[in-house]
Amino acid sequence: MIVDFSQFDRLCENTGRCGIGACRSGASVGAEIKLEGLMVAEPDWEAVGKAIRDRMVQLGLLQEELARRSNIAPATIREIEYNTVQRRRGKRTLRALSAALEWHEDHLEAIRNREAPPARETLGQAARNAAAGAATAIEETLRELLGRVAEIERMLADLHRSQFGE
């Protein structure tokens, strides 16, 4: 079983910060470490950096444009792209970069965790899924309202019978 190494910070007896560069246990970035019977994979930041560089070339983006699109500081993008500073990165950072690179929001997180990235929905698929969800919600609300109207009609009929004896 491969597990995201960053989830085990509290288990490292040497530094408490494994997954953030090399620690005194001798673990280095990209290594797999056996931890209490589990195979634990450190985040693959080199693969994340390569994916970002490749995608920027594919889209013809400069770091400044990626920074503007993602609202992530250019220095942070450089650190991730070239894997120069080993630190934890929040999901929001990776999601913002993924979206700015026109990928599924979990794309870079999957790469970091050595998993297959999820397929990005096309705009048409996303719109159809959103419309289908909205239609389902509207149908449920309409059914509920029709049930309430039927109950009000029954109550009015009962009131009419009691008042007019019909």
C-alpha positions as CSV (number, residue, x, y, z in Angstrom):
1,M,0.0,0.0,0.0
2,I,1.4,3.4,-1.0
3,V,0.5,6.3,1.2
4,D,1.0,10.0,0.9
5,F,4.1,10.5,3.1
6,S,3.1,14.0,4.2
7,Q,0.3,12.3,6.3
8,F,2.9,10.8,8.6
9,D,4.7,13.9,9.9
10,R,3.8,13.0,13.5
11,L,5.4,9.6,13.1
12,C,8.9,10.6,12.3
13,E,10.9,10.3,15.5
14,N,13.9,12.2,14.1
15,T,12.5,15.5,12.9
16,G,8.7,15.2,12.9
17,R,8.9,16.7,9.4
18,C,9.6,13.8,7.0
19,G,8.4,14.5,3.5
20,I,10.1,17.9,3.6
21,G,13.5,17.2,2.2
22,A,16.0,14.8,3.7
23,C,15.6,14.1,7.4
24,R,18.0,12.6,9.9
25,S,16.5,9.2,9.2
26,G,18.3,9.4,5.8
27,A,15.0,9.7,3.9
28,S,15.3,11.8,0.8
29,V,12.7,13.3,-1.4
30,G,11.2,10.6,-3.7
31,A,12.2,7.8,-1.5
32,E,10.0,5.0,-0.3
33,I,10.2,4.2,3.4
34,K,8.8,1.2,5.3
35,L,6.9,2.6,8.2
36,E,5.0,0.3,10.6
37,G,4.2,-2.2,7.9
38,L,3.1,0.3,5.3
39,M,5.1,1.4,2.2
40,V,5.1,5.1,2.4
41,A,5.9,7.2,-0.7
42,E,7.3,10.7,-0.3
43,P,5.7,13.3,-2.5
44,D,7.2,13.4,-6.0
45,W,7.9,17.1,-6.3
46,E,10.3,16.5,-9.2
47,A,7.4,15.0,-11.3
48,V,5.1,17.9,-10.3
49,G,7.8,20.4,-11.5
50,K,8.3,18.6,-14.7
51,A,4.5,18.4,-15.3
52,I,4.2,22.2,-14.7
53,R,7.1,23.0,-17.1
54,D,5.8,20.7,-19.8
55,R,2.3,22.1,-19.6
56,M,3.6,25.7,-19.6
57,V,5.5,25.0,-22.8
58,Q,2.4,23.2,-24.3
59,L,0.2,26.2,-23.5
60,G,2.9,28.8,-24.3
61,L,2.8,30.3,-20.8
62,L,5.5,32.2,-18.9
63,Q,5.8,31.9,-15.1
64,E,4.4,35.4,-14.8
65,E,1.2,34.5,-16.7
66,L,0.8,31.3,-14.6
67,A,1.2,33.3,-11.5
68,R,-1.5,35.8,-12.6
69,R,-3.9,32.9,-13.6
70,S,-3.3,31.0,-10.4
71,N,-2.8,33.9,-7.9
72,I,0.3,32.1,-6.7
73,A,3.5,34.0,-6.2
74,P,6.1,33.6,-9.0
75,A,8.7,32.6,-6.4
76,T,6.5,29.8,-5.2
77,I,5.9,28.6,-8.7
78,R,9.7,28.6,-9.3
79,E,10.3,26.6,-6.1
80,I,7.8,24.0,-7.1
81,E,8.8,23.9,-10.8
82,Y,12.5,23.5,-10.1
83,N,12.0,21.7,-6.7
84,T,14.5,24.1,-5.0
85,V,12.8,24.4,-1.6
86,Q,11.4,21.4,0.2
87,R,8.3,22.3,2.1
88,R,4.7,21.3,2.4
89,R,2.4,22.8,-0.1
90,G,-1.3,23.1,0.5
91,K,-3.9,21.5,-1.6
92,R,-5.1,25.0,-2.6
93,T,-1.7,25.8,-4.2
94,L,-1.7,22.7,-6.3
95,R,-5.4,23.1,-7.2
96,A,-4.9,26.7,-8.2
97,L,-1.9,25.7,-10.4
98,S,-3.8,22.8,-11.9
99,A,-6.8,25.0,-12.8
100,A,-4.5,27.7,-14.2
101,L,-2.9,25.0,-16.4
102,E,-6.3,23.9,-17.6
103,W,-6.2,20.6,-15.9
104,H,-8.6,18.9,-13.4
105,E,-8.1,20.6,-10.0
106,D,-6.6,17.4,-8.5
107,H,-4.2,16.8,-11.4
108,L,-1.0,18.0,-9.7
109,E,-1.9,16.5,-6.3
110,A,-2.2,13.1,-8.0
111,I,1.2,13.5,-9.7
112,R,2.7,14.5,-6.3
113,N,1.2,11.3,-4.8
114,R,2.5,9.2,-7.7
115,E,-1.1,8.4,-8.9
116,A,-2.7,8.7,-12.3
117,P,-4.2,12.2,-12.7
118,P,-7.9,12.4,-13.1
119,A,-9.3,13.2,-16.5
120,R,-10.4,16.8,-17.0
121,E,-14.1,17.2,-17.9
122,T,-14.6,19.1,-21.0
123,L,-16.5,22.4,-20.7
124,G,-19.5,20.7,-22.4
125,Q,-19.4,17.7,-20.0
126,A,-19.1,20.0,-17.0
127,A,-22.1,22.1,-18.2
128,R,-24.2,19.0,-18.9
129,N,-23.4,17.6,-15.4
130,A,-24.2,20.9,-13.8
131,A,-27.5,21.2,-15.8
132,A,-28.4,17.6,-14.9
133,G,-27.8,18.3,-11.2
134,A,-29.8,21.5,-11.3
135,A,-32.7,19.7,-13.2
136,T,-32.7,17.0,-10.5
137,A,-32.8,19.5,-7.7
138,I,-35.6,21.4,-9.5
139,E,-37.6,18.2,-10.0
140,E,-37.3,17.3,-6.3
141,T,-38.4,20.8,-5.3
142,L,-41.3,20.7,-7.7
143,R,-42.5,17.3,-6.3
144,E,-42.3,18.7,-2.8
145,L,-44.3,21.8,-3.8
146,L,-46.9,19.8,-5.6
147,G,-47.3,17.6,-2.5
148,R,-47.8,20.8,-0.4
149,V,-50.4,22.2,-2.9
150,A,-52.3,18.9,-2.8
151,E,-52.3,19.0,1.1
152,I,-53.5,22.6,1.0
153,E,-56.3,21.7,-1.5
154,R,-57.4,18.8,0.9
155,M,-57.4,21.2,3.8
156,L,-59.5,23.7,1.9
157,A,-61.9,21.1,0.8
158,D,-62.3,19.9,4.5
159,L,-62.8,23.5,5.6
160,H,-65.4,24.1,2.9
161,R,-67.3,21.0,3.8
162,S,-67.3,22.0,7.5
163,Q,-68.4,25.5,6.8
164,F,-71.0,24.8,4.1
165,G,-71.9,21.2,4.8
166,E,-71.2,20.1,1.3
